[in-house]
Amino acid sequence: MLIQVTNRCQMQCPHCLQDSTPYGGHMEFKTFMNALKFGYSTCAHIYNISGGEPTENPELLRMCKVLNERSLYFILESNGMWIKDKEKTEIVEEIHSLPLCFGIQVYSDRTYYKEHQWLMNHITDFQKFNKVTVITSPIKNMQDLGRAR
């Protein structure tokens, strides 16, 4: 089950399906808990935590701890820009250490992501996280949705 924990993201990608912006709002913790109740009612056992950029939500660590405490597996989808921020990196390290976090996926494509080269120059920073996968294969069949500008 996908849970979009924020609509905030600094990247402003023109193909963003979420129309996320640097000023987007965050999901409140109460709403997150309601989403988990709904997930429970549908027998969801794996959660995809997404955004915007999920590390922008100040409640992200708390949300991930609840997933772990409830024996729910989850993956975090990210643009990877948290690696630039010491505080966010520490939060991701703690999330990474949770037993039921089975991965953190970072995606970057040179055509669509303005920070792609920076990310590639810092790829070794991600290698200390054994659960982080950085995907750089080109996006195929992408279209500009005219969003997040």
Solvent accessible surface area in square Angstrom, and as a share of the most:
residue,aa,sasa,rsa
1,M,70,0.31
2,L,97,0.48
3,I,5,0.02
4,Q,55,0.24
5,V,0,0.00
6,T,3,0.02
7,N,49,0.25
8,R,71,0.26
9,C,15,0.09
10,Q,90,0.40
11,M,10,0.05
12,Q,63,0.28
13,C,14,0.09
14,P,43,0.27
15,H,17,0.08
16,C,24,0.15
17,L,130,0.65
18,Q,64,0.29
19,D,65,0.34
20,S,2,0.01
21,T,38,0.22
22,P,25,0.16
23,Y,191,0.73
24,G,8,0.08
25,G,48,0.47
26,H,53,0.24
27,M,40,0.18
28,E,121,0.54
29,F,35,0.15
30,K,149,0.63
31,T,65,0.38
32,F,0,0.00
33,M,38,0.17
34,N,72,0.37
35,A,19,0.15
36,L,4,0.02
37,K,130,0.55
38,F,125,0.52
39,G,0,0.00
40,Y,182,0.69
41,S,81,0.52
42,T,72,0.42
43,C,95,0.57
44,A,21,0.16
45,H,125,0.56
46,I,93,0.47
47,Y,1,0.00
48,N,42,0.22
49,I,1,0.00
50,S,17,0.11
51,G,7,0.06
52,G,20,0.19
53,E,6,0.03
54,P,0,0.00
55,T,12,0.07
56,E,33,0.15
57,N,3,0.02
58,P,111,0.70
59,E,53,0.24
60,L,2,0.01
61,L,36,0.18
62,R,122,0.45
63,M,0,0.00
64,C,0,0.00
65,K,75,0.32
66,V,18,0.10
67,L,0,0.00
68,N,32,0.16
69,E,132,0.59
70,R,121,0.44
71,S,81,0.52
72,L,26,0.13
73,Y,102,0.39
74,F,0,0.00
75,I,33,0.17
76,L,0,0.00
77,E,44,0.20
78,S,13,0.08
79,N,18,0.09
80,G,0,0.00
81,M,31,0.14
82,W,1,0.00
83,I,24,0.12
84,K,103,0.44
85,D,56,0.29
86,K,158,0.67
87,E,122,0.55
88,K,48,0.20
89,T,18,0.10
90,E,89,0.40
91,I,50,0.25
92,V,0,0.00
93,E,63,0.28
94,E,71,0.32
95,I,0,0.00
96,H,26,0.12
97,S,79,0.51
98,L,22,0.11
99,P,104,0.65
100,L,32,0.16
101,C,0,0.00
102,F,100,0.42
103,G,6,0.06
104,I,1,0.01
105,Q,52,0.23
106,V,0,0.00
107,Y,45,0.17
108,S,4,0.02
109,D,3,0.02
110,R,192,0.70
111,T,99,0.58
112,Y,58,0.22
113,Y,34,0.13
114,K,137,0.58
115,E,45,0.20
116,H,14,0.06
117,Q,112,0.50
118,W,69,0.24
119,L,1,0.00
120,M,50,0.22
121,N,102,0.52
122,H,57,0.26
123,I,52,0.26
124,T,95,0.55
125,D,56,0.29
126,F,3,0.01
127,Q,124,0.55
128,K,133,0.56
129,F,7,0.03
130,N,132,0.68
131,K,54,0.23
132,V,19,0.11
133,T,76,0.44
134,V,36,0.21
135,I,54,0.27
136,T,55,0.32
137,S,65,0.42
138,P,102,0.64
139,I,42,0.21
140,K,165,0.70
141,N,158,0.81
142,M,62,0.28
143,Q,124,0.55
144,D,79,0.41
145,L,60,0.30
146,G,48,0.46
147,R,95,0.35
148,A,4,0.03
149,R,182,0.66
